[in-house]
Amino acid sequence: NQARKGTLEFVRQRHQQLRQYFARALAADLVIITFGMTETWFDQETNLALAEAPSPRLVKEYPERFVYRSLSHQQCLNTLKSIYAILRGLKGSASKVKSVSSVIEKPT
């Protein structure tokens, strides 16, 4: 699995794929945002949310770097408002539909 290897070339390619994917929101007349899990791991060094839990090796090597967080209702609402403001600023207007995922997950 290339993602696990973390080669710089793979990361660059994946970044470009994601930029192209999310750029499609600007061409859309309607953007649907589905709320997913509100629990995640954060990298305190980069101040970024992680897509998955950090490896045990990284946690052991950098014990203060990674933290598990569960977002509050207000934090989720603020994030959604920020996303909508970005879309509105880029498009001038944006229709939106919000839905929730019915899948119940265990915390990571």
Rosetta blueprint (number, residue, H / E / L):
1 N L
2 Q H
3 A H
4 R H
5 K H
6 G L
7 T L
8 L H
9 E H
10 F H
11 V H
12 R H
13 Q H
14 R H
15 H H
16 Q H
17 Q H
18 L H
19 R H
20 Q H
21 Y H
22 F H
23 A H
24 R H
25 A H
26 L H
27 A H
28 A L
29 D L
30 L E
31 V E
32 I E
33 I E
34 T E
35 F E
36 G L
37 M L
38 T L
39 E E
40 T E
41 W E
42 F E
43 D E
44 Q L
45 E L
46 T L
47 N L
48 L E
49 A E
50 L L
51 A L
52 E L
53 A L
54 P L
55 S L
56 P H
57 R H
58 L H
59 V H
60 K H
61 E H
62 Y L
63 P L
64 E L
65 R L
66 F E
67 V E
68 Y E
69 R E
70 S E
71 L L
72 S L
73 H H
74 Q H
75 Q H
76 C H
77 L H
78 N H
79 T H
80 L H
81 K H
82 S H
83 I H
84 Y H
85 A H
86 I H
87 L H
88 R H
89 G H
90 L H
91 K H
92 G L
93 S L
94 A L
95 S E
96 K E
97 V E
98 K E
99 S E
100 V E
101 S L
102 S L
103 V L
104 I L
105 E L
106 K L
107 P L
108 T L
